[in-house]
Structure formats: structure tokens, C-alpha cells
Amino acid sequence: MREFEQRRHPARLLGKRLITVVLFIALLLAVKGAWGVYDKKQETDRLRTEAEAKMSELSERSEALSETVAKLKTEEGIEAELRRQFEVGKEGEGVIIVMDGEPIVAETPTSTVWWKKLKSSE
């Protein structure tokens, strides 16, 4: 019986409840810390994806610029770029304008001069 009374002693019950509360608070802090690590991992994954996409875009641009530089090192490349930017041509070259659709035919006026009408009626 004495053993039963010792287990139900108020000081002992208070100590058990205090330990339970302290352990619960420690558990909450651990969960909060784990959640913070999870959030940081998600943010890191998002930033990594963005950085990889930007890196891919920049490497494609670098390749395109390298090709352009290689073309500009040749005479034909320089000539083509000058023609494209400044719309110039060599001496003796002409311009051909290609239009889509049906050709437009200009109509000639059908009215005649009044004195030709007089002449034809005679």
C-alpha cells in the first residue's frame, strides 16, 4: 500500500507532468526545425532548377555567338552581314521585288479626247 501512495504522491505527479510538458516542447522544436530544413530544401531545389535553365539558355546563346563569330571571320560572312544590316549590294546588282498574289494590271482610261470624237464622227 505504501508503494501505491508513493506513486500517487503530488510532487511525483507534478514531476511526471513537467517532464511530459518539457518533452512535448522539445518535440515541437524538433518538428519546427525539421520543417525549416524541408522548406530550405524546397527553395534550394527551385533555385537549382532556375539556375540550370538559365545555364542551358546561356550555353545555347554562347554557341550561337561562337557560330556568328566564326562566320564573321570569313569574307562571305562579312559580306552577308553587311548586306543584312545595311541593305547594300555590289555594283551592277539590281533589286527584284517578289510579290504574292495576282498581278495588278493598271487600267487605261477609256474616255477619248473630245476632238477625237469629232474627227471619228465625220
Phi, psi and omega per residue, in radians:
M1 nan -0.634 -3.141
R2 -1.122 -0.601 3.109
E3 -1.113 -0.735 3.120
F4 -1.116 -0.684 3.138
E5 -1.191 -0.602 3.138
Q6 -1.201 -0.612 3.125
R7 -1.201 -0.541 -3.080
R8 -1.689 0.185 -3.129
H9 -1.112 2.365 -3.063
P10 -1.023 -0.669 -3.136
A11 -1.149 -0.688 3.140
R12 -1.193 -0.735 3.108
L13 -1.115 -0.701 3.103
L14 -1.102 -0.697 3.117
G15 -1.127 -0.727 3.111
K16 -1.127 -0.734 3.128
R17 -1.170 -0.674 3.114
L18 -1.123 -0.742 3.101
I19 -1.122 -0.701 3.103
T20 -1.079 -0.772 3.129
V21 -1.129 -0.756 3.135
V22 -1.107 -0.751 3.108
L23 -1.140 -0.653 3.101
F24 -1.128 -0.744 3.103
I25 -1.122 -0.716 3.100
A26 -1.091 -0.689 3.094
L27 -1.101 -0.762 3.108
L28 -1.075 -0.742 3.111
L29 -1.124 -0.671 3.110
A30 -1.149 -0.731 3.115
V31 -1.133 -0.717 3.124
K32 -1.096 -0.738 3.106
G33 -1.119 -0.738 3.113
A34 -1.123 -0.691 3.111
W35 -1.124 -0.682 3.095
G36 -1.109 -0.705 3.092
V37 -1.127 -0.708 3.103
Y38 -1.072 -0.796 3.109
D39 -1.055 -0.749 3.132
K40 -1.125 -0.656 3.110
K41 -1.132 -0.752 3.115
Q42 -1.070 -0.775 3.118
E43 -1.109 -0.720 3.124
T44 -1.121 -0.732 3.106
D45 -1.084 -0.733 3.131
R46 -1.126 -0.780 3.141
L47 -1.151 -0.636 3.114
R48 -1.117 -0.755 3.127
T49 -1.076 -0.766 3.111
E50 -1.104 -0.741 -3.132
A51 -1.150 -0.678 3.118
E52 -1.160 -0.699 3.106
A53 -1.120 -0.758 3.128
K54 -1.145 -0.685 3.121
M55 -1.114 -0.721 3.103
S56 -1.097 -0.780 3.123
E57 -1.075 -0.760 -3.131
L58 -1.195 -0.615 3.111
S59 -1.209 -0.651 3.064
E60 -1.106 -0.737 3.127
R61 -1.137 -0.682 3.115
S62 -1.094 -0.736 3.100
E63 -1.106 -0.745 3.129
A64 -1.100 -0.736 3.125
L65 -1.162 -0.640 3.101
S66 -1.114 -0.720 3.086
E67 -1.107 -0.728 3.135
T68 -1.114 -0.752 3.118
V69 -1.104 -0.714 3.125
A70 -1.109 -0.700 3.107
K71 -1.148 -0.692 -3.094
L72 -1.251 -0.203 3.093
K73 -1.424 -0.135 3.111
T74 -1.820 2.760 3.110
E75 -1.097 -0.763 -3.115
E76 -1.107 -0.670 3.137
G77 -1.144 -0.724 3.117
I78 -1.121 -0.775 -3.133
E79 -1.103 -0.761 -3.136
A80 -1.108 -0.714 -3.140
E81 -1.177 -0.690 3.082
L82 -1.099 -0.742 3.136
R83 -1.117 -0.695 -3.096
R84 -1.212 -0.789 -3.047
Q85 -1.359 -0.696 -3.000
F86 -1.916 0.009 3.117
E87 0.881 0.937 3.116
V88 -1.995 2.853 3.109
G89 -2.451 3.034 3.107
K90 -1.357 2.867 3.104
E91 -1.121 2.363 3.114
G92 1.584 -0.151 3.106
E93 -1.421 2.525 3.116
G94 -1.948 3.082 -3.137
V95 -1.986 2.307 3.065
I96 -2.034 2.234 3.119
I97 -1.868 2.079 3.141
V98 -1.776 2.203 -3.114
M99 -2.067 2.510 3.082
D100 -1.497 2.699 3.045
G101 1.732 -3.010 -3.111
E102 -1.393 2.587 3.124
P103 -1.179 2.571 3.127
I104 -1.731 2.157 -3.128
V105 -1.863 2.239 3.120
A106 -1.375 2.309 3.132
E107 -1.494 2.465 3.081
T108 -1.571 2.535 -3.136
P109 -1.141 2.423 -3.107
T110 -1.612 -0.231 -3.129
S111 -1.331 2.473 3.119
T112 -1.865 2.847 -3.127
V113 -1.254 2.559 -3.019
W114 -1.072 -0.570 -3.098
W115 -1.338 -0.386 3.057
K116 -1.309 -0.526 3.070
K117 -1.150 -0.718 3.115
L118 -1.125 -0.714 -3.111
K119 -1.174 -0.696 -3.106
S120 -1.298 -0.439 -3.123
S121 -1.397 -0.249 -3.112
E122 -1.365 nan nan
